[in-house]
Amino acid sequence: MFITENTVVGFIGTGVMGKSMAGHLLSAGFQLIVYSRTKEKAGELVEKGAVWVDTPKEMAQKADVIFTMVGYPTDVEEIYLGENGLVKNGKAGNFLIDMTTSAPSLALKIYKAAKEKGIHTIDAPVSGGDVGAKEAKLSIMVGGQEEDFEAIKPLLNLLGTNIVYQGTAGAGQHTKMCNQIAIASNMIGVCEAIIYAEKAGLNPEAVLKSITTGAAGSWSLSNLAPRMLNGNFEPGFYIKHFIKDMKIALDEAQQMEMKVPGLALAKSLYSQLAEMGEENSGTQALYKYWKS
């Protein structure tokens, strides 16, 4: 497939990140079709020229390339493999790109089902949060057939700056699990460092100036620690979705007979926050665990 100005692009899931991502495709001049479980979330895109459809089935029949960015593996499975889903109702030659963080096994299941119909699928989860989505600077981890990746790479280039092909179907999701495992323990360290600074009577903002550029530096330290200090716990990435990701990673690690104590601890702390009513807060709300 060659991406041209006549390629019709679909996007399912216009939430915190999906809205910005779809917006970049629209701004690039592509005819964009959108669907979201909550129609109001797509309102801004429709005002700018995107076309709304009522079901994934309708989108599958109209679009050449379809991106999905939804919440949970159950949502992904329904959108792709359900009776009104993309695979059952799609056309041979279609390209389906799932950017949701989902189970590697599900990515493989979708790939096999789609292949029987001549439909190309890519699992391409992302990292970078709301900021990365808005600035089109996401890190995109790609699994699937390499020739399919090369075919749709021009579109991925509109969404991210670090786009790496990782291997066959499911490899993108496995790579995202590595990403989430690294973030999970790091977020504990970021929060403990900030709380320690406060209890030691230091100026946390000044502490950040010193440690963000040293060996302790990380995306979370530079981007989320300031939000903690400003009392901004709005979601760039929801706690409820991070818990979902950690559960997937824990399940995959168990299948590989691998111990992941740091990940297990992080999931335990975030689960406690969710029980406290913070499931719709951003992941930086882990700071509240020590403040409660």
N, C-alpha and C positions, 0 to 999 in steps of 0.2 A: 504493500500500500504506500502511496505517495501522498503526503499531506499537502493539500492545495487550499487556495482561498475558498474553494467550493465545498471543502470537507465540512460536514455537519457534525457538530460536537454536542454531546449531551453531558449533563452533570447532575448527579443525584446526591443530595445532602448539602444544604446551604447553611450550615451552622457557623460556629465561631471561625473555623478555618475554611470550610468549604465555600463560603460566600466570597471570601477574598480570592481564593484559587479560581473559582468560576469567573470572577470579575476580570482576572488577567486574560483569560481565554477570550472573553467578550471584547476587551480592549484591544486585543490583537487583530480584531476584525472578523473572527469566525462567527458563523451563524450558531447561536447557542440555544439549546433546549434545556430547560431545568425542571426538576421535580424534587420536592422535599415533603416529608411527612406533615410538616407544618407550613402551609402555603405562604403565610405571612413572612416567613424567613427568606423567601425568594422574591419578595415584593420589590426590593431595591434593584435587583438584577432585571426584573421584568420591566421596570420603569426605564432602564437603560437600553432595552431592546431585546432582552432574552425572551424566548417563547416558552410559556408554561404548558406542561402536559399533566394529565391527571393520574397516570400510572406508569410504572417502569415498562410495562408491555407496550404502551404507546410510544415511549421513547425508543425502545428496541427496534420498532418498525420504522422510525424516522431518522435516527442518527447513525452516523458511520463509526464514530468513536465515542465511547461513553465512559466517563469517570464516575467513581463512587467514593464518597467520603461520609460514612455513616457511623453509628455508635458501637454496635456490638456484633460479634460473629453471627448471632441469630438473625440480625438485620441483614447482614451480608448474604447469608444462606437463602433467606426469603427473597431478596431482591434478585439474586442470580438464579437460584434453582427452583423457586416457587412457580406455581401454575401461571401466574402473571409476570414471571420474571424475565430477565434479560436473555438467558440462555435458551429457554423454551421458545421465546418469541423473537429471537434475534435472527439476523440474516447472515448467511455464509459470507465470510470476509470482514464482518464486524470486528472491531477491537474493543475489548472491555478491560478497563484499568481500575483495579480496586486499590485505593489509597488509604483505606481504613486499616488500622492495626488490628489484625485478626489472626486466627489460628493457621499455622503453616499447613496442617492437614486439610483444612477447608480450602485453602488456595489450590492445593493439588487436586482435590475433589472437583472444584470448579473447572480447573484446567482440563481434566479428563472429560467431563461432561460437555464442555464447549467444543473440544477438539472433534468430537463425534459429529458436530454440526458444521464444522469448518469455521468456527469462530475462534478468534485469537484472544487469549487472556494474559494479563500481566498482573502480578501482585507487586505493588509499589508503595508501601507505607512510607510515611514521611516523619521527619523530626525538625523542630524549629518553632513549634507553637504558633500562636496568633501573630507574633511579630514576623516570623519567617514567612508565614502565609501572606501577610499584608505586603511585605517587601519583595516577594517572589524570590526568597533566598532559602527555601527549604532544602534539607538534605533528603534525597529520594533514593530508596533502596529497592532495587529491581530484581524480581524473579520471573522466570518464564523463558521462552525461546529467544535466543539472542537476536535473531533476525526480526522478531516482533518488536523487541526493545528498540532496535535501530530505526524501525519504521515509524514509531510514535515518539521518538526522542525529541523532534522539533517542538512537540507540544509540551513535553516535560521541561524543556528548556525555558518555557514561559513561566514555570512554577517554582523552579529551584535552581541553585547554583552548584550543588554538589550531587551529581547524579551518577550512581555507580551500579553497573550490572553485577549481580552477585551470583547468578547461576540459574538453574532450572526452577520450575514452579515450586513455590514455597520458600525459596531462598531469600527473597525479599523480606518475608515475614520473620524468618529465623534471624536475619540481620537486625530487624527492628527489636526483637527480643533481647539481643545483645545490647542494643541502645538503652532499652528500658531497665535492664539489669544494672547497667552502669549508672543511670540516673538515680535509681532507687536508693542505693547506699549513699550516693553523693548528696542527695537532698537531706538526708539525716545529718551529714557532716556540715552542710551549709547552715542548717538551723542551729545545730549545737554551737557552731562558731559564733553566730550572731548573738545567741543567748549568753554565751560565755563572755563576749565583749561587753554586753550590757551589765552583767553581774560584776564584772571587774571594774566597772566605772569608766569604761572607755567610750569614745565617740564612735558608734558603729559605722557611720559614714566614712570616717577617717580610716578606720580599720579596713574597710572594703577597698579604699584607695591603695592600700599597701598589699593586700593579699590577692586581689583579683588579677594582678599582672605577674604574680610569682608562680611558684610550683603548684600552689593550691587553686590556681585559676580554673574556672569552668564556665560553661554557658549559664548554668543555674546560679552560680555565684554572682556573675556579672548582671544577669537579667532579672532574676527572681528575688535575690536578697534585697535589692532596693525596694521592690514592691512590698516585701514583708515589713520593712522599716517604715514605709509610707502608709501601712494599714490597707493596702490595696490587695484584696484577695479575690478579685474578679477573675473568672476563668480564661486563661490563655489555653489551658488544657484542664479539663474537669478531673477532680479527684475520682469520681465514679468510673471514669474511663481508664484512669491510671490503675485503679484496683483491678479492672478487667484485664488490662495488659499484664499485670504482675501475676494474676492467676494463670493466664495462658503460659507465661514463662515458667512458672512453678510446675505446671503440668508437663510441659515439654522437658524440663530438667529431670523430673521424676522418671519419665520414660527413658531418659539417657542415663539413669542411675547416678545423677550428679547432685551433690549437696550445694545449696545456695543460701547459706545462713543470712547474708546481708539482705538479700531479696525477701526472704521470709520475714525478717524483722521489719523491713519497710512496709510490707503489706499489712502486717499486724498493726502498725502505728496508723496507717492510713485507714484501715478498717475501723479503728476506734474513732477516728475523726468523722467518718461517715455515719457512725452510730450517734455521734453528737450533733448530726444535722448539717455536716459540712460537705456532703457528697457533691453538691453543685458549685463548690468553691474551686478556685484554681489550686494546683498542686503546691503552690507556695504557702498555702494555709497550714501546712505541716508545722509551721512556726507556732501555731496556736496550741499544739500538743504540749509544749513547755509552758505556755502562758495560761493554760486552763487551770 
